[in-house]
Amino acid sequence: MGLDIGGEAIKAVQLRKTGEGLRVVGRPGYVPTPLGSVSGGVVVDEEAVSAALAETVADCGFTTRNVVASVGGNTSVTVRVAGMPRMSGRELADAMDYELDRQVPFPIDQVIYDYQIIESTNGGEEDEMSVLLAAAQEDMVNAHVAAITGARLHPIHIDIEPLALSRALVNVSTNGYNQQTVAIAHIGASQTEISIVRDGSLEFVRAIPTAGEALTTAIRQEMGVDDTQAEQAKRQFGDVRDLASLKRDEPEQVQEARQAIQNIISEPLFELTTELGRTVDFYRRQHPGEEINRIVLAGGSAVIPGLANFVAAETGVSAEVANPYQYLIYDADQLSEAYLRDVGPATAVAVGLAMRDMLAE
């Protein structure tokens, strides 16, 4: 079971490895996170999250208790790809201790961390390698584990979102993405995490603060409503297509609501796409002659109608909305293609977590 505990929603997916491929078990779960139980990616009310997890597992028809969970957030988790001279063993361990002290903004004696060589390039005296470093505050990890075990589930791995997304949207793809350079923009609640994956290998990670909450806040402030009403308006009327060119049979009031919400969310979306474009440009400068082939949008806000075209127009890179289920086997009588397409962007991390140990890293 892949489990993604977010500030707005809990996402859970179970997969089973079969001779035909990876099969979806039960129904992917997407339920609201209990109010105030998760803040900045940190579980602050373990009992409330445990109760929600137990209910989700029962409702979704999962058959396993084994869980791979992710940790995220803009204050408690650090993910970096560091370039350094090629080394191994004790020398690499000492170098990573130094890198940890340099990169992590919280006390080193309070973190759990790991690292992995993700690429080596032989070039004589310029022989270099890239190392992925992931560090999380120990209290945050412990709170996640406590919430999971409180639901009578068994956590077997704690993973990070960029690796999970790479598995779900690139590594397992059947359309050649694992031989291209793909940028994944995961639009979460409090931050958007941009991962660049080249030939199936994670190359670059950057987090920006503009995300789903920025859109909700803009609506709340402009319309004078509360957070719940603003979130509902975003989900119901959020739309960045050219509304004037669409022939709609909707009531005039609905069309006006769409136009009003579009006007409000356009500014934070421009901020998001500007930062995404800057990230693409930075990567190009670091890798002359290499192009980013496409941008894949994941996260709950990725389903805003027209967003992929909006991103493509602003960045000059082809963009699409994530659908990890297109690479999986599922019972079409139980799970409709439309439903999986709708929940695909939000549950992409959970899908990638469930894939761990099923794919060769």
Buried (B, 14 or more C-beta within 10 A) or exposed (E): BBBBBBBBBBBBBBBBEEEEBBBBBBBBBBBEBBEEBBEBBBBBBBEBBBBBBBBBBEEBEBEBBEBBBBBBBBBBBBBBBBEBEBBEEEEBEEBBEEBBEEBBEBEEEEBBBEBEBBBEEEEEEEEEBBBBBBBBBBBBBEBBBBBBBBBEBEBEEBBBBBBBBBBBBBBBBEEEBBEBBBBBBBBBBBBBBBBBBBEBBBBBBBBBEBBBBBBBEBBBEBBEBEEEBBBBBBBEBBBBBEBEEEEEEEEEEEBEBBBBBBEBBBEBBEBBBBBBBBBBEEBBEEBEEEEBBBBBBBBBBBBBBBBBBBBBEBBEBEBBBBBBBBBBBBEEEEBEEEEBBBBBBBBBBBBBBBBBEEBEE
